[in-house]
Amino acid sequence: MSMKKTDLEKHLAKKLDGKLKSGAIPQRFGQGAKAVAAKAEAKPKDAAPKLVQLTCKLPADLAQRLRDRAVTVEGGVNAILTQAATLWLDSTAVAEQKK
């Protein structure tokens, strides 16, 4: 004798309920959560600074000069642009203080 659709659904729900009740509690809950929190606190606080992607348009000749210079500098274009931006911001801050 075949079962009705509703009886089949009830039977599947009971099977699922049994699986959920018999399953173990994942480590991310309960006692395992303390271990995860301890790992997060153990990470060094003086990690490398977060890098943010920045997009800009430069004239072709300036971009080529940057690429040529980046070959000789450790860190590449990122290091050159970081240094240039830092120097520029520092010089404008000094100029504003003089006013």
VMD Tcl script that builds the backbone (N, CA, C; Angstrom):
set m [mol new atoms 297]
animate dup $m
set s [atomselect $m all]
$s set {name element resname resid chain x y z} {
  {N N MET 1 A 0.839 -1.177 0.000}
  {CA C MET 1 A 0.000 0.000 0.000}
  {C C MET 1 A 0.887 1.245 0.000}
  {N N SER 2 A 0.600 2.160 -0.849}
  {CA C SER 2 A 1.401 3.377 -0.939}
  {C C SER 2 A 0.909 4.394 0.085}
  {N N MET 3 A 1.831 5.294 0.448}
  {CA C MET 3 A 1.505 6.299 1.461}
  {C C MET 3 A 1.022 7.574 0.783}
  {N N LYS 4 A 0.226 8.308 1.515}
  {CA C LYS 4 A -0.223 9.602 1.015}
  {C C LYS 4 A 0.952 10.591 1.083}
  {N N LYS 5 A 0.835 11.645 0.311}
  {CA C LYS 5 A 1.908 12.642 0.274}
  {C C LYS 5 A 2.129 13.260 1.656}
  {N N THR 6 A 1.056 13.557 2.373}
  {CA C THR 6 A 1.206 14.143 3.704}
  {C C THR 6 A 1.880 13.176 4.660}
  {N N ASP 7 A 1.579 11.878 4.545}
  {CA C ASP 7 A 2.231 10.884 5.406}
  {C C ASP 7 A 3.721 10.791 5.090}
  {N N LEU 8 A 4.066 10.875 3.821}
  {CA C LEU 8 A 5.475 10.865 3.433}
  {C C LEU 8 A 6.219 12.064 4.026}
  {N N GLU 9 A 5.590 13.227 3.963}
  {CA C GLU 9 A 6.207 14.437 4.502}
  {C C GLU 9 A 6.388 14.327 6.015}
  {N N LYS 10 A 5.406 13.782 6.708}
  {CA C LYS 10 A 5.521 13.590 8.157}
  {C C LYS 10 A 6.661 12.634 8.477}
  {N N HIS 11 A 6.777 11.583 7.702}
  {CA C HIS 11 A 7.821 10.595 7.919}
  {C C HIS 11 A 9.211 11.221 7.705}
  {N N LEU 12 A 9.348 12.031 6.659}
  {CA C LEU 12 A 10.618 12.719 6.410}
  {C C LEU 12 A 10.951 13.714 7.527}
  {N N ALA 13 A 9.916 14.393 8.042}
  {CA C ALA 13 A 10.125 15.341 9.124}
  {C C ALA 13 A 10.590 14.625 10.389}
  {N N LYS 14 A 10.035 13.451 10.678}
  {CA C LYS 14 A 10.458 12.676 11.846}
  {C C LYS 14 A 11.905 12.205 11.694}
  {N N LYS 15 A 12.288 11.805 10.493}
  {CA C LYS 15 A 13.664 11.377 10.259}
  {C C LYS 15 A 14.634 12.545 10.473}
  {N N LEU 16 A 14.251 13.693 9.948}
  {CA C LEU 16 A 15.096 14.874 10.088}
  {C C LEU 16 A 15.207 15.281 11.550}
  {N N ASP 17 A 14.093 15.243 12.280}
  {CA C ASP 17 A 14.085 15.590 13.688}
  {C C ASP 17 A 14.995 14.656 14.478}
  {N N GLY 18 A 14.957 13.377 14.154}
  {CA C GLY 18 A 15.823 12.406 14.825}
  {C C GLY 18 A 17.290 12.669 14.560}
  {N N LYS 19 A 17.613 13.031 13.331}
  {CA C LYS 19 A 19.009 13.342 13.000}
  {C C LYS 19 A 19.491 14.573 13.752}
  {N N LEU 20 A 18.637 15.580 13.854}
  {CA C LEU 20 A 19.016 16.806 14.553}
  {C C LEU 20 A 19.222 16.554 16.039}
  {N N LYS 21 A 18.386 15.717 16.634}
  {CA C LYS 21 A 18.505 15.435 18.066}
  {C C LYS 21 A 19.738 14.596 18.375}
  {N N SER 22 A 20.098 13.701 17.482}
  {CA C SER 22 A 21.218 12.813 17.759}
  {C C SER 22 A 22.571 13.416 17.372}
  {N N GLY 23 A 22.588 14.511 16.645}
  {CA C GLY 23 A 23.839 15.119 16.200}
  {C C GLY 23 A 24.594 15.758 17.350}
  {N N ALA 24 A 25.900 15.780 17.264}
  {CA C ALA 24 A 26.738 16.394 18.289}
  {C C ALA 24 A 26.721 17.911 18.135}
  {N N ILE 25 A 26.984 18.600 19.222}
  {CA C ILE 25 A 27.023 20.051 19.203}
  {C C ILE 25 A 28.359 20.484 18.583}
  {N N PRO 26 A 28.330 21.327 17.558}
  {CA C PRO 26 A 29.576 21.758 16.920}
  {C C PRO 26 A 30.479 22.486 17.915}
  {N N GLN 27 A 31.779 22.469 17.663}
  {CA C GLN 27 A 32.757 23.074 18.560}
  {C C GLN 27 A 32.656 24.592 18.620}
  {N N ARG 28 A 32.001 25.189 17.643}
  {CA C ARG 28 A 31.920 26.650 17.676}
  {C C ARG 28 A 30.910 27.135 18.712}
  {N N PHE 29 A 30.127 26.196 19.283}
  {CA C PHE 29 A 29.186 26.512 20.343}
  {C C PHE 29 A 29.659 25.871 21.634}
  {N N GLY 30 A 29.208 26.358 22.748}
  {CA C GLY 30 A 29.528 25.727 24.028}
  {C C GLY 30 A 30.982 25.923 24.414}
  {N N GLN 31 A 31.637 24.843 24.838}
  {CA C GLN 31 A 33.012 24.914 25.331}
  {C C GLN 31 A 33.992 25.267 24.223}
  {N N GLY 32 A 33.701 24.874 23.006}
  {CA C GLY 32 A 34.602 25.167 21.897}
  {C C GLY 32 A 34.692 26.652 21.598}
  {N N ALA 33 A 33.658 27.414 21.962}
  {CA C ALA 33 A 33.655 28.845 21.685}
  {C C ALA 33 A 34.737 29.557 22.484}
  {N N LYS 34 A 35.022 29.056 23.693}
  {CA C LYS 34 A 36.068 29.679 24.508}
  {C C LYS 34 A 37.426 29.534 23.852}
  {N N ALA 35 A 37.675 28.392 23.234}
  {CA C ALA 35 A 38.955 28.156 22.569}
  {C C ALA 35 A 39.125 29.092 21.378}
  {N N VAL 36 A 38.051 29.321 20.639}
  {CA C VAL 36 A 38.117 30.220 19.483}
  {C C VAL 36 A 38.401 31.637 19.949}
  {N N ALA 37 A 37.755 32.065 21.036}
  {CA C ALA 37 A 37.982 33.406 21.564}
  {C C ALA 37 A 39.419 33.554 22.053}
  {N N ALA 38 A 39.959 32.509 22.665}
  {CA C ALA 38 A 41.336 32.570 23.146}
  {C C ALA 38 A 42.319 32.694 21.985}
  {N N LYS 39 A 42.039 32.002 20.882}
  {CA C LYS 39 A 42.899 32.105 19.709}
  {C C LYS 39 A 42.878 33.521 19.146}
  {N N ALA 40 A 41.689 34.140 19.124}
  {CA C ALA 40 A 41.567 35.485 18.587}
  {C C ALA 40 A 42.339 36.483 19.445}
  {N N GLU 41 A 42.319 36.286 20.754}
  {CA C GLU 41 A 43.041 37.191 21.642}
  {C C GLU 41 A 44.544 36.976 21.555}
  {N N ALA 42 A 44.965 35.775 21.184}
  {CA C ALA 42 A 46.390 35.462 21.131}
  {C C ALA 42 A 47.073 36.040 19.896}
  {N N LYS 43 A 46.304 36.484 18.914}
  {CA C LYS 43 A 46.903 37.054 17.705}
  {C C LYS 43 A 47.664 38.326 18.052}
  {N N PRO 44 A 48.769 38.563 17.399}
  {CA C PRO 44 A 49.542 39.764 17.702}
  {C C PRO 44 A 48.776 41.023 17.306}
  {N N LYS 45 A 48.839 42.007 18.174}
  {CA C LYS 45 A 48.119 43.260 17.926}
  {C C LYS 45 A 48.858 44.155 16.940}
  {N N ASP 46 A 50.167 43.966 16.811}
  {CA C ASP 46 A 50.959 44.809 15.928}
  {C C ASP 46 A 51.115 44.164 14.552}
  {N N ALA 47 A 50.008 43.711 13.993}
  {CA C ALA 47 A 50.025 43.095 12.667}
  {C C ALA 47 A 50.274 44.180 11.616}
  {N N ALA 48 A 50.527 43.758 10.414}
  {CA C ALA 48 A 50.781 44.694 9.319}
  {C C ALA 48 A 49.562 45.594 9.117}
  {N N PRO 49 A 49.783 46.833 8.725}
  {CA C PRO 49 A 48.657 47.739 8.525}
  {C C PRO 49 A 47.773 47.270 7.371}
  {N N LYS 50 A 46.517 47.586 7.493}
  {CA C LYS 50 A 45.553 47.198 6.464}
  {C C LYS 50 A 45.802 48.038 5.206}
  {N N LEU 51 A 45.822 47.364 4.073}
  {CA C LEU 51 A 46.031 48.052 2.807}
  {C C LEU 51 A 44.687 48.276 2.128}
  {N N VAL 52 A 44.529 49.439 1.530}
  {CA C VAL 52 A 43.291 49.810 0.856}
  {C C VAL 52 A 43.602 50.069 -0.605}
  {N N GLN 53 A 42.784 49.503 -1.484}
  {CA C GLN 53 A 43.009 49.697 -2.907}
  {C C GLN 53 A 42.593 51.103 -3.304}
  {N N LEU 54 A 43.434 51.750 -4.092}
  {CA C LEU 54 A 43.187 53.109 -4.549}
  {C C LEU 54 A 43.419 53.149 -6.054}
  {N N THR 55 A 42.472 53.701 -6.765}
  {CA C THR 55 A 42.581 53.771 -8.215}
  {C C THR 55 A 42.652 55.240 -8.629}
  {N N CYS 56 A 43.588 55.550 -9.521}
  {CA C CYS 56 A 43.682 56.912 -10.034}
  {C C CYS 56 A 44.159 56.854 -11.488}
  {N N LYS 57 A 43.903 57.931 -12.192}
  {CA C LYS 57 A 44.343 58.024 -13.582}
  {C C LYS 57 A 45.519 58.983 -13.651}
  {N N LEU 58 A 46.587 58.508 -14.269}
  {CA C LEU 58 A 47.799 59.309 -14.412}
  {C C LEU 58 A 48.129 59.457 -15.893}
  {N N PRO 59 A 48.834 60.530 -16.245}
  {CA C PRO 59 A 49.294 60.640 -17.625}
  {C C PRO 59 A 50.221 59.465 -17.963}
  {N N ALA 60 A 50.221 59.064 -19.213}
  {CA C ALA 60 A 50.972 57.882 -19.642}
  {C C ALA 60 A 52.465 58.011 -19.363}
  {N N ASP 61 A 53.033 59.188 -19.597}
  {CA C ASP 61 A 54.467 59.337 -19.373}
  {C C ASP 61 A 54.819 59.232 -17.887}
  {N N LEU 62 A 53.971 59.764 -17.016}
  {CA C LEU 62 A 54.206 59.653 -15.582}
  {C C LEU 62 A 54.065 58.204 -15.112}
  {N N ALA 63 A 53.079 57.503 -15.639}
  {CA C ALA 63 A 52.889 56.090 -15.278}
  {C C ALA 63 A 54.093 55.263 -15.709}
  {N N GLN 64 A 54.620 55.555 -16.886}
  {CA C GLN 64 A 55.799 54.816 -17.360}
  {C C GLN 64 A 57.018 55.106 -16.490}
  {N N ARG 65 A 57.189 56.360 -16.086}
  {CA C ARG 65 A 58.299 56.706 -15.191}
  {C C ARG 65 A 58.169 55.980 -13.855}
  {N N LEU 66 A 56.942 55.879 -13.360}
  {CA C LEU 66 A 56.712 55.140 -12.112}
  {C C LEU 66 A 57.082 53.675 -12.265}
  {N N ARG 67 A 56.672 53.064 -13.367}
  {CA C ARG 67 A 56.989 51.649 -13.616}
  {C C ARG 67 A 58.498 51.437 -13.704}
  {N N ASP 68 A 59.182 52.339 -14.408}
  {CA C ASP 68 A 60.635 52.225 -14.547}
  {C C ASP 68 A 61.321 52.340 -13.186}
  {N N ARG 69 A 60.862 53.254 -12.374}
  {CA C ARG 69 A 61.450 53.456 -11.046}
  {C C ARG 69 A 61.109 52.312 -10.107}
  {N N ALA 70 A 59.926 51.718 -10.260}
  {CA C ALA 70 A 59.466 50.656 -9.371}
  {C C ALA 70 A 60.318 49.403 -9.485}
  {N N VAL 71 A 60.953 49.206 -10.629}
  {CA C VAL 71 A 61.802 48.037 -10.826}
  {C C VAL 71 A 62.983 48.061 -9.853}
  {N N THR 72 A 63.470 49.246 -9.539}
  {CA C THR 72 A 64.656 49.366 -8.695}
  {C C THR 72 A 64.333 49.476 -7.202}
  {N N VAL 73 A 63.066 49.659 -6.858}
  {CA C VAL 73 A 62.683 49.877 -5.460}
  {C C VAL 73 A 61.992 48.637 -4.903}
  {N N GLU 74 A 62.361 48.260 -3.685}
  {CA C GLU 74 A 61.691 47.135 -3.037}
  {C C GLU 74 A 60.274 47.569 -2.653}
  {N N GLY 75 A 59.292 46.792 -3.019}
  {CA C GLY 75 A 57.902 47.142 -2.753}
  {C C GLY 75 A 57.187 47.639 -3.986}
  {N N GLY 76 A 57.930 47.959 -5.017}
  {CA C GLY 76 A 57.340 48.327 -6.301}
  {C C GLY 76 A 56.613 49.654 -6.292}
  {N N VAL 77 A 55.599 49.713 -7.140}
  {CA C VAL 77 A 54.830 50.943 -7.328}
  {C C VAL 77 A 54.138 51.343 -6.024}
  {N N ASN 78 A 53.670 50.348 -5.269}
  {CA C ASN 78 A 52.989 50.655 -4.008}
  {C C ASN 78 A 53.905 51.423 -3.059}
  {N N ALA 79 A 55.136 50.999 -2.946}
  {CA C ALA 79 A 56.078 51.670 -2.048}
  {C C ALA 79 A 56.371 53.083 -2.515}
  {N N ILE 80 A 56.533 53.258 -3.814}
  {CA C ILE 80 A 56.830 54.591 -4.349}
  {C C ILE 80 A 55.659 55.541 -4.109}
  {N N LEU 81 A 54.456 55.079 -4.405}
  {CA C LEU 81 A 53.287 55.938 -4.223}
  {C C LEU 81 A 53.030 56.225 -2.748}
  {N N THR 82 A 53.289 55.262 -1.879}
  {CA C THR 82 A 53.138 55.493 -0.445}
  {C C THR 82 A 54.101 56.566 0.024}
  {N N GLN 83 A 55.336 56.454 -0.412}
  {CA C GLN 83 A 56.343 57.441 -0.028}
  {C C GLN 83 A 55.981 58.823 -0.576}
  {N N ALA 84 A 55.556 58.883 -1.825}
  {CA C ALA 84 A 55.217 60.176 -2.432}
  {C C ALA 84 A 54.021 60.817 -1.730}
  {N N ALA 85 A 53.002 60.022 -1.434}
  {CA C ALA 85 A 51.818 60.563 -0.769}
  {C C ALA 85 A 52.160 61.041 0.636}
  {N N THR 86 A 52.991 60.292 1.342}
  {CA C THR 86 A 53.383 60.680 2.695}
  {C C THR 86 A 54.166 61.988 2.682}
  {N N LEU 87 A 55.129 62.089 1.783}
  {CA C LEU 87 A 55.914 63.320 1.685}
  {C C LEU 87 A 55.036 64.512 1.324}
  {N N TRP 88 A 54.117 64.312 0.400}
  {CA C TRP 88 A 53.243 65.403 -0.032}
  {C C TRP 88 A 52.332 65.843 1.105}
  {N N LEU 89 A 51.723 64.873 1.805}
  {CA C LEU 89 A 50.827 65.229 2.907}
  {C C LEU 89 A 51.582 65.918 4.041}
  {N N ASP 90 A 52.799 65.451 4.324}
  {CA C ASP 90 A 53.599 66.091 5.365}
  {C C ASP 90 A 53.971 67.516 4.984}
  {N N SER 91 A 54.326 67.725 3.726}
  {CA C SER 91 A 54.724 69.074 3.292}
  {C C SER 91 A 53.525 70.019 3.280}
  {N N THR 92 A 52.351 69.540 2.911}
  {CA C THR 92 A 51.174 70.416 2.926}
  {C C THR 92 A 50.735 70.720 4.357}
  {N N ALA 93 A 50.941 69.768 5.275}
  {CA C ALA 93 A 50.592 70.018 6.673}
  {C C ALA 93 A 51.512 71.084 7.253}
  {N N VAL 94 A 52.790 71.049 6.918}
  {CA C VAL 94 A 53.747 72.048 7.393}
  {C C VAL 94 A 53.398 73.417 6.804}
  {N N ALA 95 A 53.042 73.431 5.529}
  {CA C ALA 95 A 52.687 74.694 4.881}
  {C C ALA 95 A 51.432 75.299 5.501}
  {N N GLU 96 A 50.483 74.473 5.867}
  {CA C GLU 96 A 49.253 74.976 6.492}
  {C C GLU 96 A 49.529 75.509 7.904}
  {N N GLN 97 A 50.457 74.904 8.610}
  {CA C GLN 97 A 50.798 75.364 9.952}
  {C C GLN 97 A 51.495 76.728 9.924}
  {N N LYS 98 A 52.218 76.993 8.853}
  {CA C LYS 98 A 52.936 78.267 8.734}
  {C C LYS 98 A 51.994 79.427 8.470}
  {N N LYS 99 A 50.829 79.121 7.921}
  {CA C LYS 99 A 49.871 80.200 7.568}
  {C C LYS 99 A 49.259 80.812 8.790}
}
mol reanalyze $m
mol bondsrecalc $m
mol representation Tube
mol addrep $m
